Amino acid sequence: MTIMVEDIMKLLCSLSGERKMKAAVKHSGKGALVTGAVAFVGGLVGGPPGLAVGGAVGGLLGAWMTSGQFKPIPQILMELPPAEQQKLFKEAMAIIRPCSSSCWPCW
């Protein structure tokens, strides 16, 4: 029985969709940098309390800046170029293939 790349991609999309998984695509570093910078400035200006306030404000600012930058994993998987889908397929098959019905459940 031959398993097609599209079938594995659908399986992976189904699994990640069922678990409501999301991934950061871009700008996570920028959000972290803003958070750290505002916390740093808060610490310089206000000492330990300023650090706490700066961290909270920086975290909120970083979260606001990166809102909308997270995509559902099924969308990311389906947007992969064919070469990357083929690579993912081979890696998934390397994990799935050793498990046969004789070893079910796989441990």
N, CA, C and O atoms as a MOPAC input file, in Angstrom:
PM7 MOZYME 1SCF
protein

 N      0.83800 1    -1.17700 1     0.00000 1
 C      0.00000 1     0.00000 1     0.00000 1
 C      0.88400 1     1.24200 1     0.00000 1
 O      1.67100 1     1.44300 1     0.92500 1
 N      0.76200 1     2.05700 1    -1.00800 1
 C      1.58600 1     3.24900 1    -1.14100 1
 C      0.88200 1     4.42300 1    -0.47700 1
 O     -0.30100 1     4.67100 1    -0.70700 1
 N      1.62900 1     5.13400 1     0.34600 1
 C      1.09100 1     6.32900 1     1.00300 1
 C      1.64000 1     7.53100 1     0.26000 1
 O      2.85200 1     7.66800 1     0.08900 1
 N      0.75900 1     8.38800 1    -0.17400 1
 C      1.15400 1     9.56700 1    -0.93700 1
 C      1.53700 1    10.70000 1     0.01100 1
 O      1.11700 1    10.74400 1     1.16700 1
 N      2.35100 1    11.61400 1    -0.52000 1
 C      2.78600 1    12.77200 1     0.25600 1
 C      1.56800 1    13.55800 1     0.74400 1
 O      1.53500 1    14.00400 1     1.89100 1
 N      0.57200 1    13.72700 1    -0.12000 1
 C     -0.61600 1    14.49700 1     0.25500 1
 C     -1.34900 1    13.84900 1     1.43400 1
 O     -1.88900 1    14.54400 1     2.29500 1
 N     -1.36300 1    12.50900 1     1.46400 1
 C     -2.03100 1    11.80600 1     2.56300 1
 C     -1.33300 1    12.06600 1     3.89100 1
 O     -1.98900 1    12.29200 1     4.90700 1
 N     -0.00400 1    12.03600 1     3.88400 1
 C      0.76400 1    12.30900 1     5.10800 1
 C      0.55900 1    13.76200 1     5.52700 1
 O      0.40500 1    14.04900 1     6.71400 1
 N      0.55700 1    14.68400 1     4.55500 1
 C      0.34300 1    16.09300 1     4.88600 1
 C     -1.04000 1    16.27900 1     5.50800 1
 O     -1.18500 1    17.02200 1     6.47800 1
 N     -2.05300 1    15.61500 1     4.96200 1
 C     -3.40600 1    15.70400 1     5.53400 1
 C     -3.43700 1    15.12700 1     6.94200 1
 O     -4.09500 1    15.67300 1     7.82800 1
 N     -2.72400 1    14.02100 1     7.14800 1
 C     -2.65900 1    13.41500 1     8.47500 1
 C     -2.02800 1    14.37600 1     9.47100 1
 O     -2.55800 1    14.57800 1    10.56400 1
 N     -0.89500 1    14.97100 1     9.09900 1
 C     -0.21900 1    15.90900 1     9.99100 1
 C     -1.08800 1    17.14000 1    10.25700 1
 O     -1.12700 1    17.64600 1    11.37800 1
 N     -1.78200 1    17.61800 1     9.22600 1
 C     -2.68400 1    18.76400 1     9.40400 1
 C     -3.82600 1    18.41100 1    10.34600 1
 O     -4.21500 1    19.20700 1    11.20100 1
 N     -4.35300 1    17.20800 1    10.17500 1
 C     -5.45600 1    16.76400 1    11.02600 1
 C     -5.01700 1    16.67000 1    12.48200 1
 O     -5.72700 1    17.11900 1    13.38200 1
 N     -3.84200 1    16.08500 1    12.70800 1
 C     -3.33800 1    15.94700 1    14.07900 1
 C     -3.09900 1    17.30800 1    14.72100 1
 O     -3.49300 1    17.53200 1    15.86600 1
 N     -2.46400 1    18.20800 1    13.99900 1
 C     -2.16500 1    19.51900 1    14.57300 1
 C     -3.43700 1    20.34700 1    14.72000 1
 O     -3.55900 1    21.12000 1    15.67100 1
 N     -4.38300 1    20.20100 1    13.80200 1
 C     -5.63600 1    20.93800 1    13.90600 1
 C     -6.47700 1    20.47000 1    15.07600 1
 O     -7.13800 1    21.26800 1    15.74000 1
 N     -6.44600 1    19.15900 1    15.32400 1
 C     -7.21200 1    18.59700 1    16.43300 1
 C     -6.69800 1    19.12000 1    17.76700 1
 O     -7.47200 1    19.30300 1    18.70700 1
 N     -5.42100 1    19.35500 1    17.85000 1
 C     -4.82100 1    19.84800 1    19.09800 1
 C     -4.74700 1    21.37000 1    19.14200 1
 O     -4.20800 1    21.93200 1    20.09600 1
 N     -5.27400 1    22.04000 1    18.13600 1
 C     -5.30900 1    23.50500 1    18.07000 1
 C     -3.91100 1    24.10800 1    18.19700 1
 O     -3.70800 1    25.09500 1    18.90400 1
 N     -2.95100 1    23.49500 1    17.50000 1
 C     -1.57100 1    23.94400 1    17.57500 1
 C     -1.36900 1    25.17200 1    16.69100 1
 O     -1.92500 1    25.26800 1    15.59700 1
 N     -0.56500 1    26.10300 1    17.18800 1
 C     -0.19500 1    27.28400 1    16.42100 1
 C      1.30400 1    27.48300 1    16.58100 1
 O      1.90100 1    27.04500 1    17.56400 1
 N      1.89900 1    28.14600 1    15.60600 1
 C      3.34000 1    28.35900 1    15.64600 1
 C      3.66200 1    29.80000 1    15.27100 1
 O      2.96700 1    30.41300 1    14.46000 1
 N      4.71100 1    30.32600 1    15.86400 1
 C      5.17800 1    31.66000 1    15.51000 1
 C      5.87600 1    31.56100 1    14.16600 1
 O      6.70800 1    30.68100 1    13.94500 1
 N      5.52900 1    32.46900 1    13.28000 1
 C      6.13500 1    32.43400 1    11.96100 1
 C      7.23100 1    33.47600 1    11.85100 1
 O      8.34800 1    33.16900 1    11.43400 1
 N      6.92000 1    34.68000 1    12.21600 1
 C      7.89200 1    35.77000 1    12.11600 1
 C      7.72800 1    36.69000 1    13.31800 1
 O      6.72700 1    36.63400 1    14.03200 1
 N      8.69700 1    37.50900 1    13.51900 1
 C      8.64100 1    38.61000 1    14.47200 1
 C      8.66000 1    38.20300 1    15.94000 1
 O      8.51400 1    39.07400 1    16.79700 1
 N      8.83200 1    36.93500 1    16.27300 1
 C      8.92200 1    36.55900 1    17.68200 1
 C     10.15500 1    37.18900 1    18.32200 1
 O     10.11400 1    37.62700 1    19.47100 1
 N     11.24300 1    37.23000 1    17.57200 1
 C     12.47000 1    37.85300 1    18.07200 1
 C     12.28500 1    39.33400 1    18.33900 1
 O     12.80500 1    39.86600 1    19.32000 1
 N     11.54100 1    40.00100 1    17.45900 1
 C     11.29800 1    41.43100 1    17.64400 1
 C     10.49000 1    41.67100 1    18.91500 1
 O     10.77800 1    42.59800 1    19.67100 1
 N      9.47900 1    40.83600 1    19.15000 1
 C      8.68100 1    40.96900 1    20.36900 1
 C      9.51200 1    40.74400 1    21.61500 1
 O      9.36400 1    41.45600 1    22.60800 1
 N     10.39400 1    39.74400 1    21.56100 1
 C     11.26500 1    39.46600 1    22.70500 1
 C     12.25800 1    40.59900 1    22.92700 1
 O     12.55400 1    40.95600 1    24.06700 1
 N     12.76600 1    41.15800 1    21.85000 1
 C     13.71000 1    42.27100 1    21.96000 1
 C     13.04500 1    43.49500 1    22.58900 1
 O     13.63600 1    44.15100 1    23.44700 1
 N     11.82700 1    43.80200 1    22.17000 1
 C     11.08800 1    44.93400 1    22.74100 1
 C     10.83700 1    44.69900 1    24.22500 1
 O     11.02200 1    45.59800 1    25.04500 1
 N     10.41500 1    43.48400 1    24.56400 1
 C     10.15500 1    43.16100 1    25.96700 1
 C     11.41300 1    43.35600 1    26.80300 1
 O     11.37200 1    43.98700 1    27.85900 1
 N     12.53200 1    42.81300 1    26.32700 1
 C     13.79600 1    42.93000 1    27.06200 1
 C     14.28200 1    44.36900 1    27.15900 1
 O     14.77600 1    44.79200 1    28.20400 1
 N     14.14100 1    45.12500 1    26.06600 1
 C     14.61000 1    46.51000 1    26.06900 1
 C     13.81300 1    47.36700 1    27.04500 1
 O     14.38600 1    48.16500 1    27.78700 1
 N     12.49700 1    47.20400 1    27.04500 1
 C     11.66900 1    48.00200 1    27.96100 1
 C     11.93800 1    47.58300 1    29.41300 1
 O     11.96000 1    48.43200 1    30.30300 1
 N     12.14000 1    46.30500 1    29.65300 1
 C     12.47700 1    45.85000 1    31.01000 1
 C     13.82500 1    46.41800 1    31.44200 1
 O     13.99600 1    46.81800 1    32.59400 1
 N     14.77500 1    46.45200 1    30.51900 1
 C     16.10300 1    46.99700 1    30.81400 1
 C     16.02200 1    48.48100 1    31.18200 1
 O     16.60100 1    48.91700 1    32.17700 1
 N     15.30700 1    49.23600 1    30.37900 1
 C     15.15700 1    50.67100 1    30.65100 1
 C     14.42300 1    50.87300 1    31.97000 1
 O     14.79500 1    51.73600 1    32.76400 1
 N     13.38500 1    50.08300 1    32.20400 1
 C     12.66500 1    50.17700 1    33.47200 1
 C     13.56600 1    49.89200 1    34.65600 1
 O     13.46700 1    50.54800 1    35.69300 1
 N     14.44300 1    48.91200 1    34.50300 1
 C     15.38900 1    48.59900 1    35.56900 1
 C     16.38900 1    49.71200 1    35.80400 1
 O     16.74100 1    49.99900 1    36.94800 1
 N     16.85200 1    50.34400 1    34.73400 1
 C     17.79200 1    51.45700 1    34.88800 1
 C     17.13600 1    52.65200 1    35.57100 1
 O     17.74700 1    53.31200 1    36.41100 1
 N     15.90300 1    52.91900 1    35.20700 1
 C     15.20400 1    54.09600 1    35.73200 1
 C     14.66900 1    53.85700 1    37.13600 1
 O     14.78500 1    54.72700 1    37.99900 1
 N     14.08800 1    52.69100 1    37.37400 1
 C     13.38500 1    52.47800 1    38.63700 1
 C     13.92700 1    51.36700 1    39.51400 1
 O     13.29200 1    51.00400 1    40.50400 1
 N     15.08600 1    50.81600 1    39.17700 1
 C     15.62500 1    49.73100 1    39.99100 1
 C     14.75100 1    48.49100 1    39.87800 1
 O     14.09100 1    48.28900 1    38.85800 1
 N     14.74000 1    47.65800 1    40.91800 1
 C     13.94200 1    46.42400 1    40.85900 1
 C     12.45400 1    46.63900 1    40.56800 1
 O     11.89000 1    45.90200 1    39.76000 1
 N     11.79600 1    47.62800 1    41.19900 1
 C     10.38800 1    47.83700 1    40.83400 1
 C     10.23000 1    48.28000 1    39.37000 1
 O      9.28000 1    47.87900 1    38.69700 1
 N     11.15800 1    49.10000 1    38.88800 1
 C     11.12000 1    49.53700 1    37.49000 1
 C     11.33300 1    48.38000 1    36.53500 1
 O     10.75000 1    48.33300 1    35.45200 1
 N     12.17500 1    47.45000 1    36.94800 1
 C     12.39900 1    46.25400 1    36.13600 1
 C     11.11400 1    45.44800 1    36.01200 1
 O     10.78000 1    44.96700 1    34.92900 1
 N     10.39400 1    45.30200 1    37.11700 1
 C      9.13700 1    44.55500 1    37.09000 1
 C      8.10200 1    45.26200 1    36.22200 1
 O      7.43100 1    44.63100 1    35.40500 1
 N      7.97600 1    46.56700 1    36.40100 1
 C      7.01000 1    47.33200 1    35.60900 1
 C      7.43000 1    47.34200 1    34.14000 1
 O      6.59600 1    47.17100 1    33.25100 1
 N      8.71800 1    47.54200 1    33.88800 1
 C      9.21500 1    47.54000 1    32.50600 1
 C      9.00400 1    46.19300 1    31.83000 1
 O      8.66900 1    46.13300 1    30.64700 1
 N      9.20000 1    45.11200 1    32.57900 1
 C      8.96900 1    43.78700 1    32.01900 1
 C      7.51200 1    43.56500 1    31.66300 1
 O      7.19500 1    42.99100 1    30.62100 1
 N      6.62100 1    44.02800 1    32.54400 1
 C      5.17900 1    43.88000 1    32.27900 1
 C      4.76000 1    44.72400 1    31.08700 1
 O      4.05900 1    44.24100 1    30.19800 1
 N      5.18500 1    45.97900 1    31.06400 1
 C      4.82600 1    46.87300 1    29.95500 1
 C      5.46300 1    46.37900 1    28.65600 1
 O      4.81900 1    46.36800 1    27.60700 1
 N      6.72200 1    45.97500 1    28.73300 1
 C      7.40100 1    45.45300 1    27.54700 1
 C      6.75900 1    44.18200 1    27.02500 1
 O      6.66300 1    43.98200 1    25.81500 1
 N      6.31700 1    43.32300 1    27.93500 1
 C      5.63400 1    42.10200 1    27.52400 1
 C      4.32800 1    42.39600 1    26.81000 1
 O      4.01100 1    41.77400 1    25.79600 1
 N      3.57100 1    43.34800 1    27.34200 1
 C      2.32000 1    43.74500 1    26.68800 1
 C      2.58500 1    44.37600 1    25.32500 1
 O      1.87700 1    44.09700 1    24.35800 1
 N      3.60200 1    45.22500 1    25.25300 1
 C      3.94900 1    45.86500 1    23.99100 1
 C      4.43600 1    44.82500 1    22.97400 1
 O      4.05700 1    44.87100 1    21.80400 1
 N      5.26700 1    43.90100 1    23.42000 1
 C      5.74200 1    42.84300 1    22.53300 1
 C      4.61500 1    41.95500 1    22.04700 1
 O      4.59900 1    41.55200 1    20.88500 1
 N      3.67600 1    41.64800 1    22.92200 1
 C      2.51500 1    40.83500 1    22.52900 1
 C      1.66100 1    41.57600 1    21.51500 1
 O      1.18800 1    40.98100 1    20.54700 1
 N      1.46200 1    42.85800 1    21.72500 1
 C      0.67300 1    43.64500 1    20.79000 1
 C      1.35400 1    43.72100 1    19.42300 1
 O      0.69300 1    43.61600 1    18.39000 1
 N      2.68400 1    43.90200 1    19.41900 1
 C      3.42800 1    44.01600 1    18.16400 1
 C      3.40500 1    42.71900 1    17.35900 1
 O      3.44500 1    42.75700 1    16.12900 1
 N      3.34300 1    41.58800 1    18.02900 1
 C      3.40200 1    40.30900 1    17.32100 1
 C      2.03100 1    39.67600 1    17.13800 1
 O      1.93600 1    38.55800 1    16.63100 1
 N      0.97500 1    40.35900 1    17.53600 1
 C     -0.35000 1    39.77500 1    17.36100 1
 C     -0.61900 1    39.59000 1    15.86700 1
 O     -0.27900 1    40.44500 1    15.04900 1
 N     -1.22500 1    38.47400 1    15.53500 1
 C     -1.48700 1    38.15600 1    14.14100 1
 C     -0.32300 1    37.49000 1    13.43300 1
 O     -0.42500 1    37.17000 1    12.24900 1
 N      0.77300 1    37.27700 1    14.13000 1
 C      1.95500 1    36.67300 1    13.52000 1
 C      2.01300 1    35.16900 1    13.74500 1
 O      2.99700 1    34.52900 1    13.37400 1
 N      0.99300 1    34.60300 1    14.33700 1
 C      0.94600 1    33.17300 1    14.57700 1
 C     -0.02200 1    32.54600 1    13.58400 1
 O     -1.14000 1    33.02900 1    13.40400 1
 N      0.41500 1    31.46800 1    12.94000 1
 C     -0.41900 1    30.76900 1    11.96500 1
 C     -0.71300 1    29.37500 1    12.48600 1
 O      0.11600 1    28.78900 1    13.18300 1
 N     -1.88200 1    28.83500 1    12.15900 1
 C     -2.15700 1    27.43800 1    12.49200 1
 C     -1.17500 1    26.52800 1    11.73500 1
 O     -0.83200 1    26.79200 1    10.58300 1
 N     -0.73700 1    25.47200 1    12.39400 1
 C      0.22800 1    24.56100 1    11.78100 1
 C     -0.29800 1    23.95300 1    10.47800 1
 O      0.48400 1    23.80900 1     9.53800 1
 N     -1.58200 1    23.58900 1    10.37200 1
 C     -2.04600 1    23.07200 1     9.07400 1
 C     -1.81300 1    24.05900 1     7.92600 1
 O     -1.47300 1    23.65200 1     6.81500 1
 N     -1.99400 1    25.33300 1     8.19200 1
 C     -1.76100 1    26.34200 1     7.15200 1
 C     -0.28100 1    26.38300 1     6.78000 1
 O      0.06000 1    26.47400 1     5.60100 1
 N      0.59300 1    26.31600 1     7.77500 1
 C      2.03500 1    26.31900 1     7.51700 1
 C      2.42300 1    25.09200 1     6.69300 1
 O      3.19600 1    25.20100 1     5.74100 1
 N      1.88800 1    23.92900 1     7.05600 1
 C      2.22100 1    22.69600 1     6.34000 1
 C      1.76500 1    22.75000 1     4.88300 1
 O      2.49400 1    22.33200 1     3.98400 1
 N      0.56500 1    23.26200 1     4.65500 1
 C      0.04300 1    23.29200 1     3.29200 1
 C      0.73100 1    24.35200 1     2.43200 1
 O      0.68400 1    24.27800 1     1.20400 1
 N      1.36400 1    25.33200 1     3.06400 1
 C      2.08600 1    26.36200 1     2.31800 1
 C      3.52900 1    25.97100 1     2.03500 1
 O      4.23600 1    26.70100 1     1.34100 1
 N      3.98200 1    24.83000 1     2.55900 1
 C      5.35300 1    24.38900 1     2.29400 1
 C      5.54200 1    24.11500 1     0.81000 1
 O      4.62800 1    23.62700 1     0.14600 1
 N      6.73000 1    24.42800 1     0.28300 1
 C      7.00300 1    24.07200 1    -1.10600 1
 C      7.04400 1    22.54800 1    -1.25500 1
 O      7.29800 1    21.84100 1    -0.28000 1
 N      6.79700 1    22.03800 1    -2.46200 1
 C      6.77700 1    20.58100 1    -2.66500 1
 C      8.03100 1    19.85900 1    -2.17500 1
 O      7.93700 1    18.74600 1    -1.65800 1
 N      9.18900 1    20.47100 1    -2.32800 1
 C     10.43000 1    19.82100 1    -1.86600 1
 C     10.42800 1    19.66100 1    -0.34600 1
 O     10.85400 1    18.63000 1     0.17400 1
 N      9.95000 1    20.67600 1     0.35700 1
 C      9.87800 1    20.59000 1     1.81800 1
 C      8.81300 1    19.58900 1     2.25600 1
 O      9.00100 1    18.88000 1     3.24500 1
 N      7.69600 1    19.52400 1     1.53000 1
 C      6.67500 1    18.52900 1     1.84300 1
 C      7.22900 1    17.12200 1     1.66700 1
 O      6.95400 1    16.23700 1     2.47800 1
 N      8.00700 1    16.91400 1     0.61200 1
 C      8.60900 1    15.60400 1     0.36100 1
 C      9.58200 1    15.24300 1     1.48100 1
 O      9.61700 1    14.09700 1     1.92900 1
 N     10.36700 1    16.21600 1     1.93200 1
 C     11.30900 1    15.97600 1     3.03200 1
 C     10.55700 1    15.60800 1     4.31000 1
 O     10.93700 1    14.66800 1     5.00800 1
 N      9.49300 1    16.34900 1     4.61400 1
 C      8.67600 1    16.06100 1     5.79400 1
 C      8.03900 1    14.68400 1     5.68000 1
 O      7.96500 1    13.94300 1     6.66000 1
 N      7.57900 1    14.34300 1     4.47700 1
 C      6.99600 1    13.02300 1     4.22300 1
 C      8.00000 1    11.92100 1     4.53800 1
 O      7.66700 1    10.95100 1     5.21900 1
 N      9.22900 1    12.06500 1     4.04600 1
 C     10.26200 1    11.04400 1     4.28500 1
 C     10.57300 1    10.91600 1     5.77600 1
 O     10.75400 1     9.80900 1     6.28400 1
 N     10.63500 1    12.04800 1     6.47100 1
 C     10.91800 1    12.01200 1     7.90300 1
 C      9.77100 1    11.37000 1     8.67900 1
 O     10.01000 1    10.60700 1     9.61400 1
 N      8.53400 1    11.67100 1     8.30100 1
 C      7.38000 1    11.05500 1     8.96800 1
 C      7.33400 1     9.56300 1     8.69800 1
 O      7.03300 1     8.77800 1     9.59700 1
 N      7.62700 1     9.16600 1     7.47500 1
 C      7.61400 1     7.74900 1     7.12900 1
 C      8.71000 1     6.98500 1     7.85700 1
 O      8.52300 1     5.81900 1     8.20500 1
 N      9.84900 1     7.62700 1     8.08900 1
 C     10.93200 1     6.97400 1     8.83200 1
 C     10.48900 1     6.66000 1    10.26000 1
 O     10.96000 1     5.69700 1    10.86400 1
 N      9.58600 1     7.47400 1    10.79200 1
 C      9.06500 1     7.23300 1    12.13800 1
 C      7.95500 1     6.19800 1    12.10000 1
 O      7.90300 1     5.30900 1    12.94900 1
 N      7.06700 1     6.30700 1    11.12100 1
 C      5.89700 1     5.43200 1    11.04700 1
 C      6.24200 1     4.03300 1    10.58500 1
 O      5.72800 1     3.06100 1    11.13700 1
 N      7.09600 1     3.90800 1     9.59200 1
 C      7.37700 1     2.63100 1     8.95100 1
 C      7.87900 1     1.54600 1     9.90700 1
 O      7.43000 1     0.40700 1     9.77900 1
 N      8.78200 1     1.82400 1    10.85900 1
 C      9.24400 1     0.74000 1    11.74000 1
 C      8.13900 1     0.12100 1    12.58000 1
 O      8.28200 1    -1.00400 1    13.05900 1
 N      7.05100 1     0.83200 1    12.76300 1
 C      5.95900 1     0.33600 1    13.58300 1
 C      5.03000 1    -0.51200 1    12.71900 1
 O      4.32100 1     0.01600 1    11.86200 1
 N      5.03200 1    -1.78300 1    12.93400 1
 C      4.11600 1    -2.65900 1    12.20200 1
 C      3.03700 1    -3.14600 1    13.15300 1
 O      3.08200 1    -2.86600 1    14.35100 1
 N      2.08100 1    -3.86400 1    12.62600 1
 C      0.98200 1    -4.35200 1    13.47300 1
 C      1.47100 1    -5.30900 1    14.54300 1
 O      0.80700 1    -5.49200 1    15.56400 1
 N      2.62700 1    -5.92300 1    14.32200 1
 C      3.15000 1    -6.86600 1    15.31000 1
 C      3.64800 1    -6.18900 1    16.58000 1
 O      3.79200 1    -6.84000 1    17.61500 1
 N      3.91300 1    -4.88600 1    16.51000 1
 C      4.41400 1    -4.20700 1    17.69900 1
 C      3.39100 1    -3.23800 1    18.25500 1
 O      3.73200 1    -2.38400 1    19.07300 1
 N      2.14700 1    -3.35500 1    17.82800 1
 C      1.11000 1    -2.43200 1    18.28800 1
 C      0.74400 1    -2.72000 1    19.72000 1
 O      0.55900 1    -3.90000 1    20.01500 1
 N      0.61700 1    -1.81200 1    20.63200 1
 C      0.91600 1    -0.40700 1    20.40100 1
 C      2.41900 1    -0.15200 1    20.43000 1
 O      3.15700 1    -0.81600 1    21.15900 1
 N      2.85900 1     0.80000 1    19.64200 1
 C      4.29600 1     1.11300 1    19.58400 1
 C      4.70500 1     1.83900 1    20.85000 1
 O      4.05100 1     2.79700 1    21.26000 1
 N      5.73400 1     1.40800 1    21.44200 1
 C      6.23500 1     2.04800 1    22.66800 1
 C      7.45700 1     2.81000 1    22.39000 1
 O      8.02600 1     3.41900 1    23.29700 1

